[in-house]
Amino acid sequence: MTPPFRQCALKQSVAAGAKLHRFPKDVMDAAFKESTALYAELSEKNPRWKKIYEDYIKFRADENMWFRFAEAGFDDFMQAQKL
């Protein structure tokens, strides 16, 4: 079975010397702030969007709680392993 493209591309990029970094927190904060403002603007203009987005916000909050305690702990553990 061929591995997914993103895995091959990532391995090739790193093997070629690419240095990978996470986006800095200030960049992520700014992107979150701007996207939230955009979604609020869309909610004002489009009632269908507003309904979907309100439902999504509730879902996201529940999922975020789950991931913070279940998935994030496992991810932290696995990242510390020597695989």
Backbone hydrogen bonds in HBPLUS format (Angstrom, degrees):
<---DONOR---> <-ACCEPTOR-->    atom                        ^
c    i                          cat <-CA-CA->   ^        H-A-AA   ^      H-
h    n   atom  resd res      DA  || num        DHA   H-A  angle D-A-AA Bond
n    s   type  num  typ     dist DA aas  dist angle  dist       angle   num
A0007-GLN N   A0004-PRO O   3.04 MM   3  5.55 128.8  2.31 110.8 123.2     1
A0008-CYS N   A0004-PRO O   3.27 MM   4  6.68 160.3  2.31 153.3 158.8     2
A0009-ALA N   A0005-PHE O   2.81 MM   4  6.03 169.7  1.82 163.9 166.9     3
A0010-LEU N   A0006-ARG O   2.90 MM   4  5.91 155.2  1.96 139.5 146.5     4
A0011-LYS N   A0007-GLN O   2.97 MM   4  6.12 167.5  1.99 149.9 153.3     5
A0012-GLN N   A0008-CYS O   2.90 MM   4  6.07 160.8  1.93 151.8 157.6     6
A0013-SER N   A0009-ALA O   2.90 MM   4  6.00 157.3  1.95 145.7 152.1     7
A0014-VAL N   A0010-LEU O   2.98 MM   4  6.19 167.5  2.00 155.3 158.0     8
A0015-ALA N   A0011-LYS O   2.88 MM   4  5.96 159.9  1.92 146.3 152.8     9
A0016-ALA N   A0012-GLN O   2.96 MM   4  6.08 137.7  2.14 139.8 150.4    10
A0018-ALA N   A0013-SER O   2.95 MM   5  5.42 159.4  1.99 151.7 146.1    11
A0017-GLY N   A0014-VAL O   2.93 MM   3  5.11 158.1  1.98 107.0 113.4    12
A0027-VAL N   A0024-PRO O   3.04 MM   3  5.35 125.7  2.34 105.0 118.7    13
A0028-MET N   A0024-PRO O   3.04 MM   4  6.43 160.8  2.08 155.0 160.8    14
A0029-ASP N   A0025-LYS O   2.77 MM   4  5.97 160.3  1.80 155.8 161.6    15
A0030-ALA N   A0026-ASP O   3.01 MM   4  6.09 158.7  2.06 138.6 144.2    16
A0031-ALA N   A0027-VAL O   2.91 MM   4  6.12 160.1  1.95 150.1 155.7    17
A0032-PHE N   A0028-MET O   2.93 MM   4  6.07 157.9  1.97 148.0 154.0    18
A0033-LYS N   A0029-ASP O   2.92 MM   4  6.11 161.8  1.96 149.4 154.7    19
A0034-GLU N   A0030-ALA O   2.95 MM   4  6.13 165.8  1.97 151.3 154.7    20
A0035-SER N   A0031-ALA O   2.92 MM   4  6.02 159.5  1.96 146.4 152.6    21
A0036-THR N   A0032-PHE O   2.91 MM   4  6.01 157.5  1.97 147.9 154.3    22
A0037-ALA N   A0033-LYS O   3.02 MM   4  6.26 154.3  2.08 145.1 152.0    23
A0038-LEU N   A0034-GLU O   2.94 MM   4  6.18 156.5  1.99 146.9 153.4    24
A0039-TYR N   A0035-SER O   2.89 MM   4  6.15 160.1  1.93 150.6 155.6    25
A0040-ALA N   A0036-THR O   2.97 MM   4  6.20 150.8  2.06 144.9 152.8    26
A0041-GLU N   A0037-ALA O   2.98 MM   4  6.24 155.9  2.04 147.4 153.9    27
A0042-LEU N   A0038-LEU O   2.87 MM   4  6.18 159.2  1.91 152.3 158.2    28
A0043-SER N   A0039-TYR O   2.91 MM   4  6.06 147.9  2.01 140.1 149.1    29
A0044-GLU N   A0040-ALA O   3.10 MM   4  6.40 142.2  2.25 142.5 151.5    30
A0045-LYS N   A0041-GLU O   3.26 MM   4  6.56 142.2  2.41 142.3 152.0    31
A0045-LYS N   A0042-LEU O   3.15 MM   3  5.17 126.4  2.46  94.8 108.5    32
A0046-ASN N   A0042-LEU O   2.86 MM   4  5.83 141.3  2.01 153.0 162.7    33
A0050-LYS N   A0046-ASN O   2.95 MM   4  6.23 162.1  1.98 154.7 160.3    34
A0051-LYS N   A0047-PRO O   3.03 MM   4  6.23 160.4  2.07 146.5 149.9    35
A0052-ILE N   A0048-ARG O   3.15 MM   4  6.40 170.1  2.16 151.5 153.8    36
A0053-TYR N   A0049-TRP O   2.73 MM   4  5.88 168.6  1.74 162.2 166.1    37
A0054-GLU N   A0050-LYS O   2.86 MM   4  5.96 159.8  1.90 150.5 155.7    38
A0055-ASP N   A0051-LYS O   3.15 MM   4  6.37 161.4  2.19 147.4 152.0    39
A0056-TYR N   A0052-ILE O   2.87 MM   4  6.10 153.9  1.94 148.0 156.4    40
A0057-ILE N   A0053-TYR O   2.82 MM   4  6.06 154.7  1.88 152.6 158.4    41
A0058-LYS N   A0054-GLU O   3.31 MM   4  6.59 158.9  2.35 145.3 149.3    42
A0059-PHE N   A0055-ASP O   3.04 MM   4  6.33 162.8  2.07 149.6 154.6    43
A0060-ARG N   A0056-TYR O   2.71 MM   4  5.89 165.5  1.73 159.3 163.4    44
A0061-ALA N   A0057-ILE O   3.02 MM   4  6.21 156.2  2.08 146.5 151.9    45
A0062-ASP N   A0058-LYS O   3.18 MM   4  6.47 164.3  2.21 150.7 154.1    46
A0063-GLU N   A0059-PHE O   2.88 MM   4  6.11 168.0  1.90 158.6 162.4    47
A0064-ASN N   A0060-ARG O   2.75 MM   4  5.82 155.2  1.81 148.1 155.4    48
A0065-MET N   A0061-ALA O   3.12 MM   4  6.32 156.4  2.18 145.1 150.2    49
A0066-TRP N   A0062-ASP O   3.13 MM   4  6.46 162.1  2.16 148.9 153.5    50
A0067-PHE N   A0063-GLU O   2.83 MM   4  6.08 172.2  1.84 159.6 161.2    51
A0068-ARG N   A0064-ASN O   2.89 MM   4  5.99 156.0  1.95 148.9 155.2    52
A0069-PHE N   A0065-MET O   3.37 MM   4  6.58 151.5  2.45 145.8 151.3    53
A0070-ALA N   A0066-TRP O   2.80 MM   4  5.76 166.2  1.82 165.7 170.6    54
A0072-ALA N   A0067-PHE O   2.66 MM   5  5.63 163.1  1.68 164.0 164.3    55
A0074-PHE N   A0070-ALA O   3.34 MM   4  6.55 160.6  2.38 144.0 149.1    56
A0075-ASP N   A0071-GLU O   2.79 MM   4  6.03 163.5  1.82 156.8 162.2    57
A0076-ASP N   A0072-ALA O   2.84 MM   4  6.02 163.9  1.86 152.5 156.3    58
A0077-PHE N   A0073-GLY O   3.04 MM   4  6.23 159.6  2.08 144.2 149.9    59
A0078-MET N   A0074-PHE O   2.84 MM   4  6.13 167.1  1.86 158.3 161.2    60
A0079-GLN N   A0075-ASP O   2.87 MM   4  6.03 157.5  1.92 153.6 159.5    61
A0080-ALA N   A0076-ASP O   3.27 MM   4  6.44 135.8  2.47 139.3 149.4    62
A0080-ALA N   A0077-PHE O   3.12 MM   3  5.35 135.8  2.32 101.1 113.1    63
A0081-GLN N   A0078-MET O   3.11 MM   3  5.20 152.2  2.19 102.8 111.3    64
